């Protein structure tokens, strides 16, 4: 949808801060027992974010699956089995048949120059390599 890492962070606390800024900080209401978890630390409070305001070109079925997969409370989060049964995977457009997918006809070999260029782009924060 965004073609970049959605929630990349540098450290554990930085990662949490990035996630909370993007999704909203979880509360006891969202996740009963949250504040009693062994390593719980109080973080800055961010408001909940409505996914459809971020991913405006995405349909409601996709947003629904995304939201269910990103629920903080693990006991309320969709399971892998439930996710695979979600309407997202059976709604149009249907997947392309494997016979119509492009085929790689030559081995992909990265030269030293290409490898250095890729590393440089990653260091600059360019995810499109």
RASULHU-V235051 format. One record per pair of residues at least 24 apart in sequence whose ideal C-beta (glycine too) atoms are under 6 Angstrom apart, sorted by the first residue. I is the first residue (numbers start at 1). GAP is how many residues later the second one is. D is the distance in whole Angstrom. If there is no record, write none. Layout:
# RASULHU-V235051
I & GAP & D
I & GAP & D
This chain:
# RASULHU-V235051
1 & 54 & 5
1 & 57 & 6
4 & 123 & 5
20 & 26 & 5
21 & 25 & 5
23 & 26 & 6
24 & 24 & 4
24 & 25 & 5
26 & 46 & 4
30 & 42 & 6
31 & 41 & 5
31 & 42 & 4
61 & 26 & 5
61 & 27 & 5
61 & 30 & 5
62 & 26 & 6
